[in-house]
Amino acid sequence: MKMKIPDYKPTSNHVHLSDKGEWTIKILSTSHKCESPCYLVFKMHILFVPGDTLIELSVEIRPTEISLSATDNITPPTSMALIKSVEVGPYPMSVHSYDNKIYLGQYNSCDLLRYDLGLSGGEVLLTGNSDVTSVQAYNDELYVWFAQKDLINVYDMTGELKRSWKHYCRSKDFNKLRVLSNRVVVPNAQNQALTVYNLHGHQLRQIKCPGFRKRGSHKAMAVCGDDSVVVSEYETNSVFRVNINSCEVMWMSKHVQYPQGVVCYKNRYVLVTSHNTDTRIWILDAGTGGLLSQ
């Protein structure tokens, strides 16, 4: 898809330069003139640079034709339809889909259940004496967090324990352990941070998250792209995206009151549910955190 960006005037600005040549600038636009948020690409040519000094340049910037990538053409979901429901007990706490299977962690029975995608043929894969706080499959291994035991266990797909390590966090969280790009990310509520481990439990870093409450607050987390997660914090009415490599909080949204669950849709949209309603879903822009619809 190609488009022209209209009505843009030349501008001037102060810039700090270390080299001359042609520079490309990308600006994220959510203008009403665009059907969806898109990147506007401008080019400017620096004619000379008298040393590494602050100079004033009058630069004429003309919009160019741009091609939107496939992900920019993804439209947000507009409705949901119930395909099937199944009784799984009164306290489901974590759910994850992997390789045509659905894995469900239980709060009260302390079981990890496995279903096919049609929600039939449920079987108990693991059973124990601690609540299954979170589960995720990654590279044919199951990462399971037992928060009451301060323990993260890694199993093969048959339920055989391969390795484990300790991690302490006692906040009331759902779907809070996430694995991406060979990194395990879990909340560390008492330090108001996310802790990042490698796949064998070696701590790599802690990322401070200003939206975290230390205790007693529901949190949820979803993978968004190859290097970031989206986190919701119930009591501070916060949804924010964090880059796990740069430790940058990319954006924070306050649009949803009492957010309780998050999911990233095709790395383009963040879908958020609220404790206040069973039917409404807020849709945020994954790139900016801006509210798109509800």
Phi and psi in degrees as a GROMACS rama.xvg file:
@    title "Ramachandran Plot"
@    xaxis  label "Phi"
@    yaxis  label "Psi"
@TYPE xy
-121.299  149.923  LYS-2
-150.814  156.616  MET-3
-105.539  137.377  LYS-4
-97.2289  114.852  ILE-5
-88.0898  169.225  PRO-6
58.2474  48.0954  ASP-7
-114.695  129.168  TYR-8
-102.536  154.939  LYS-9
-59.2129  154.635  PRO-10
-142.976  167.296  THR-11
-134.801  156.447  SER-12
-160.092  164.395  ASN-13
-90.5445  133.91  HIS-14
-134.612  152.555  VAL-15
-109.258  116.06  HIS-16
-120.914  147.914  LEU-17
-123.967  -3.30652  SER-18
-158.059  158.597  ASP-19
-106.078  167.813  LYS-20
135.333  -166.13  GLY-21
-96.3531  133.042  GLU-22
-118.171  142.445  TRP-23
-111.315  131.046  THR-24
-117.041  133.22  ILE-25
-116.805  127.635  LYS-26
-123.717  127.468  ILE-27
-78.3618  123.179  LEU-28
-116.03  138.696  SER-29
-120.848  33.0949  THR-30
-61.4826  148.147  SER-31
-65.793  -14.0201  HIS-32
-78.8238  -13.3488  LYS-33
-100.6  141.141  CYS-34
-66.7067  -29.7501  GLU-35
-149.454  161.747  SER-36
-54.6997  135.57  PRO-37
-147.529  165.107  CYS-38
-93.7694  127.819  TYR-39
-95.6706  127.932  LEU-40
-109.95  124.687  VAL-41
-121.336  153.78  PHE-42
-128.085  140.358  LYS-43
-134.181  148.126  MET-44
-113.008  119.569  HIS-45
-86.5799  116.889  ILE-46
-77.5524  -37.6346  LEU-47
-155.512  157.736  PHE-48
-136.513  106.576  VAL-49
-80.7451  77.7613  PRO-50
77.9949  -176.189  GLY-51
-91.3917  71.816  ASP-52
-127.935  164.381  THR-53
-82.0025  119.359  LEU-54
-128.957  162.709  ILE-55
-106.032  127.824  GLU-56
-121.619  138.143  LEU-57
-96.343  110.337  SER-58
-115.798  125.657  VAL-59
-87.7361  122.534  GLU-60
-112.289  121.18  ILE-61
-114.766  131.811  ARG-62
-65.8263  143.185  PRO-63
-110.909  164.006  THR-64
-66.6797  139.421  GLU-65
-128.532  151.908  ILE-66
-108.547  126.813  SER-67
-82.3465  138.961  LEU-68
-74.3241  171.012  SER-69
-60.1291  -36.8625  ALA-70
-67.5198  -28.6771  THR-71
-70.658  -18.2915  ASP-72
-90.5853  0.394402  ASN-73
-73.924  126.619  ILE-74
-93.6347  149.794  THR-75
-70.8078  153.055  PRO-76
-64.8405  145.202  PRO-77
-113.407  -15.1694  THR-78
-160.153  165.268  SER-79
-130.233  148.638  MET-80
-129.317  132.551  ALA-81
-72.4664  120.2  LEU-82
-88.352  -47.3332  ILE-83
-164.666  148.185  LYS-84
-126.489  152.484  SER-85
-143.151  143.315  VAL-86
-76.8465  119.721  GLU-87
-118.392  6.31956  VAL-88
108.416  168.718  GLY-89
-79.9976  -13.1171  PRO-90
-132.306  56.7673  TYR-91
-69.1589  135.653  PRO-92
-120.581  -27.4146  MET-93
-149.795  141.411  SER-94
-139.9  143.409  VAL-95
-151.666  139.995  HIS-96
-109.365  133.302  SER-97
-157.774  129.16  TYR-98
51.7101  50.5859  ASP-99
63.1784  23.3813  ASN-100
-129.083  153.624  LYS-101
-116.96  127.35  ILE-102
-109.29  129.171  TYR-103
-125.075  122.52  LEU-104
-96.2778  133.987  GLY-105
-102.755  144.022  GLN-106
-84.5262  -40.8933  TYR-107
-97.2069  -41.4399  ASN-108
-82.1996  -12.3162  SER-109
63.0047  28.6649  CYS-110
-105.67  152.919  ASP-111
-111.594  115.605  LEU-112
-102.83  152.708  LEU-113
-129.269  128.541  ARG-114
-122.593  159.86  TYR-115
-81.2844  174.87  ASP-116
-65.6826  -20.0777  LEU-117
-83.9729  6.52026  GLY-118
58.7991  36.0328  LEU-119
-122.114  165.914  SER-120
67.3429  36.2789  GLY-121
-62.4345  134.923  GLY-122
-135.065  150.76  GLU-123
-84.9002  113.318  VAL-124
-86.329  -42.0584  LEU-125
-134.572  146.899  LEU-126
-140.299  145.596  THR-127
-160.355  -162.92  GLY-128
-115.564  25.8257  ASN-129
-144.645  144.877  SER-130
-59.6746  139.931  ASP-131
-84.9215  97.1229  VAL-132
-71.7585  -39.6793  THR-133
-157.315  149.941  SER-134
-144.074  140.187  VAL-135
-149.507  139.078  GLN-136
-95.3588  140.684  ALA-137
-154.577  124.941  TYR-138
50.5087  47.2944  ASN-139
60.3132  33.3549  ASP-140
-134.457  150.739  GLU-141
-105.587  122.951  LEU-142
-102.082  116.408  TYR-143
-124.669  129.744  VAL-144
-106.733  121.767  TRP-145
-105.45  91.9016  PHE-146
-65.0407  -34.5774  ALA-147
-64.7447  -25.8028  GLN-148
-98.4269  1.13982  LYS-149
54.6448  42.8718  ASP-150
-134.203  134.009  LEU-151
-111.303  119.427  ILE-152
-109.738  145.749  ASN-153
-118.622  125.977  VAL-154
-120.125  157.375  TYR-155
-78.7936  178.016  ASP-156
-74.7854  -4.2362  MET-157
-96.0516  -5.46198  THR-158
98.1943  8.9103  GLY-159
-83.8789  128.996  GLU-160
-68.5937  130.426  LEU-161
-107.711  -40.3422  LYS-162
-164.9  167.466  ARG-163
-159.491  161.041  SER-164
-155.264  164.373  TRP-165
-88.4407  140.532  LYS-166
-150.465  128.074  HIS-167
-104.156  125.923  TYR-168
-168.002  123.308  CYS-169
-114.313  18.037  ARG-170
-75.0103  161.496  SER-171
-85.5695  95.4771  LYS-172
-120.432  156.042  ASP-173
-130.538  139.402  PHE-174
46.4972  48.2586  ASN-175
-101.248  -16.0993  LYS-176
-89.1788  128.615  LEU-177
-133.14  143.107  ARG-178
-122.797  127.039  VAL-179
-153.882  142.542  LEU-180
47.467  46.2528  SER-181
60.5449  31.3422  ASN-182
-130.648  142.233  ARG-183
-107.798  125.581  VAL-184
-118.489  126.915  VAL-185
-140.072  149.854  VAL-186
-67.2689  149.353  PRO-187
-128.943  78.7458  ASN-188
-62.8341  -38.3184  ALA-189
-63.7854  -25.037  GLN-190
-102.319  6.13192  ASN-191
50.3104  53.6738  GLN-192
-149.076  167.697  ALA-193
-103.666  136.701  LEU-194
-102.322  133.91  THR-195
-113.824  124.273  VAL-196
-114.733  160.836  TYR-197
-81.8512  -178.676  ASN-198
-71.6331  -6.48924  LEU-199
-111.894  11.0777  HIS-200
91.368  8.51053  GLY-201
-81.0902  123.497  HIS-202
-71.1799  127.356  GLN-203
-96.974  -40.3748  LEU-204
-169.364  164.007  ARG-205
-120.014  137.448  GLN-206
-114.583  115.778  ILE-207
-67.8276  135.089  LYS-208
-126.285  104.561  CYS-209
-63.412  -17.553  PRO-210
-84.4027  -2.31581  GLY-211
-81.6514  139.749  PHE-212
-93.4576  149.737  ARG-213
-70.7529  -39.7216  LYS-214
-145.136  160.187  ARG-215
71.2157  16.6781  GLY-216
-124.855  138.789  SER-217
-72.1116  135.835  HIS-218
-128.658  152.594  LYS-219
-140.785  158.201  ALA-220
-147.525  144.453  MET-221
-138.403  146.039  ALA-222
-73.4415  137.604  VAL-223
-136.885  97.8026  CYS-224
82.3878  -165.346  GLY-225
-88.7746  -13.6042  ASP-226
-139.522  18.6954  ASP-227
-148.817  159.504  SER-228
-128.406  153.434  VAL-229
-109.112  131.444  VAL-230
-123.091  139.601  VAL-231
-113.221  145.225  SER-232
-129.873  113.471  GLU-233
-60.8648  -51.7584  TYR-234
-77.4407  -24.4233  GLU-235
-97.085  4.72072  THR-236
53.5786  42.3312  ASN-237
-118.336  138.832  SER-238
-127.228  127.576  VAL-239
-144.426  156.014  PHE-240
-112.304  134.979  ARG-241
-126.648  130.318  VAL-242
-84.0198  120.938  ASN-243
-81.0771  -9.29917  ILE-244
-93.1311  -48.6036  ASN-245
-86.6464  -10.8211  SER-246
65.1098  21.9045  CYS-247
-89.3414  132.659  GLU-248
-81.5469  105.39  VAL-249
-71.6682  -38.0137  MET-250
-162.534  160.753  TRP-251
-135.295  132.898  MET-252
-116.242  140.218  SER-253
-117.432  22.197  LYS-254
-74.2784  -26.4026  HIS-255
-107.656  125.792  VAL-256
-85.9251  130.137  GLN-257
54.5157  56.8406  TYR-258
-64.4996  139.253  PRO-259
-125.66  -24.4406  GLN-260
-146.723  146.107  GLY-261
-136.154  149.469  VAL-262
-147.987  144.13  VAL-263
-98.2827  122.737  CYS-264
-97.8305  106.952  TYR-265
54.079  31.9806  LYS-266
58.6277  17.9019  ASN-267
-119.443  -30.9779  ARG-268
-133.374  148.517  TYR-269
-111.868  121.752  VAL-270
-100.146  129.455  LEU-271
-127.107  132.483  VAL-272
-102.874  163.378  THR-273
-127.084  149.755  SER-274
-67.2848  -18.7698  HIS-275
-78.0752  -18.0865  ASN-276
-147.698  150.327  THR-277
-96.1969  -8.47718  ASP-278
-118.497  -21.635  THR-279
-91.7114  138.477  ARG-280
-125.237  127.655  ILE-281
-89.3265  139.228  TRP-282
-116.016  119.921  ILE-283
-109.945  152.841  LEU-284
-74.1665  123.204  ASP-285
-65.9164  -23.871  ALA-286
-82.4724  -30.0425  GLY-287
-124.317  -18.9738  THR-288
82.3259  1.94436  GLY-289
-68.7197  145.177  GLY-290
-77.0567  125.132  LEU-291
-101.633  -40.7467  LEU-292
-166.502  167.363  SER-293
